[in-house]
């Protein structure tokens, strides 16, 4: 009996869904829906009410559509980090055939935070690189939560050069909070490895297509996203630092993450306006984690489109296009991240300070002026 109870407990945990704070109403409805779908309810075996199920499902779809249509920047960050969101490993296993994972940088060690190897997409060879966070606690520890070490970047450099030699396109899936900042990583040359990876990407003459599927954090992301085409899932983020980190530095208050996220313009919709990325991959209603089959279909179609496009390019044209893309970022129009009206930084201004004091003690100054004027008239 004891072992039976344990097994039932674990099955219940596995079936539990993870909900974000703004999905509370959806959680209540989905719990009600699960009860209606279960014929073995408290009253014993009963008939399933299909009409009621259909009504609740429609209500869930409406609420999800309304919620996800009006997400703010911080909520999109939460969706990008959702634990059930499709990861690189899932995408690689379902988009490519005959994938062969290759390990090691031939200098120090293997980095489990990145999957890299050759596979087939519609029968054509591609090099696939994917930053992998992991699915559960054990795999997350094994993958170091998607934070790559120098040996991971050097492994990617080795394989990218190999792909370039044999004229094989490169596809990378970006999903990392940033490169690993540990002392061992710094001692082995983390900054040099990231810089070398960027340099390698920019020097290749084969097409590189990068897709930000979750978090695109700092140099850890740009090291593998210096590509001909940078695409993003609709609810992914791409920035130089996390919103919490930005808030801690600017305001010394991590609770101001929303203000930081808004100022950093880290969402796909903002980045495509600034021409940092090239295309947004639409997600299903409720995010990519709610309909993984649909996101697979959309991703595969977009990869096919761009791979077909680059078959018509010469190797020199591919190189020049990538170079021009990055040279033109910020060239046409300067960025105005901080609003002039927001007063993010207060400048020292003596005249401004005097004006503030005068406006603050306006009534008192008027009374004093009148008394002085009355005294002056009296003595005259």
Steps between C-alpha positions, in 0.01 A plus 500: 500500500787738584667456158162544327448836674850616403448415131164678490659807659772520235250459217300792643813718518595418140157608377507832685530805278700809574312832491624858502353767727283656228355157411306451827157512333614248241629270773159494672321424173745226399468331839122502456543363148715210623234407756230498232711280274550246778209247495609366842390798709395512865157355421652201322485432127302774328423623152744754356332835430640578155302822461637644824853391404467678167377819667784506753758428229366795298519722810861391561594584139340846530680576828836378366461707185413812701783447751774426247393785269576754774813366669740761634877464466548332838221250436661411166824439689315258728352318198846480339625326816200266536620156608272321252612710203647295209874476545781450247515124560130462422529708182809312379341160560181595315624720216806309382571141404820299545635755749846407626605681817872588501686568823808677626709799401821289457669726755343459842161327538142450385236761586156348558333844484512489120394230255684508168516264208402426143156392386261507206216742431290377205795287392754787501794507741509775764708573807268545799605679818262531795544651846317262733368595847361158595153367578522411871731569794751225417527595132520872587793437730662284232444771237604779739164672435607576142801709604790404275862480605801587276531139383142517371575800280824340379310184410260710293790681329657164408176372349412827325837497324438141399157593360658788308758268349230271358254781410233391753248760633490569874186523717525610863237504775565767762373449855731616777496748790863574407845347491609330823678755727680249725864541599605188308335630182676836539836330561457300177426815298124551486519846340752382240285199413190718447696751290652219292155350443364835374806541278454147362131561422578824318776341291305200366377477141208265568154624610433520873141510628451567871171466686455645851256250651499617863755725666769664290728628774806718447821383329402142568230541234671731249796260482276259305254754355735699275301365210364588157149474638410542867146384574305501826204317644224751574538477879878466511736772629841620379708745703841587641394426859203359688231748617582416865869568439424829327267611781763411761763710324287806411273522803655249743154347517427167320126558550512761222540225241200621297646849459835349404345257251302783341807726471720225352256424214575129520185359337475372143255775397740775614810338354353454154411872492867580567609241239702304756312186394357403162174317571266404783370143515140512621416282799173312563238656730633468855867471398718240331476264801125449445527374142846366420387335176394835356828670590690211340300545180562879491871463574554236234325709233713806579823297495401354162429850366839644594704193405334505157579870469872456573539219248485775234778704666873466438724453802635854458146644493411314822807644673431856377132487601588403856768767525266774371220388732707564812669815368158654436359437848450841659644678198180638343334623818637551850328312781297690760467242772441743785220753468590865555181540704585220743790682674703179536810697608469830684768750400637751748361843400529798734225696327273199506560460875418869566181466295397191701556684831302805386206289385506300823483809727285714273241604759759585767699713256188698398411572866857612580506722190171666599625564856821656370302719258260608782792587727664699223176706445462558876847645546464721192 
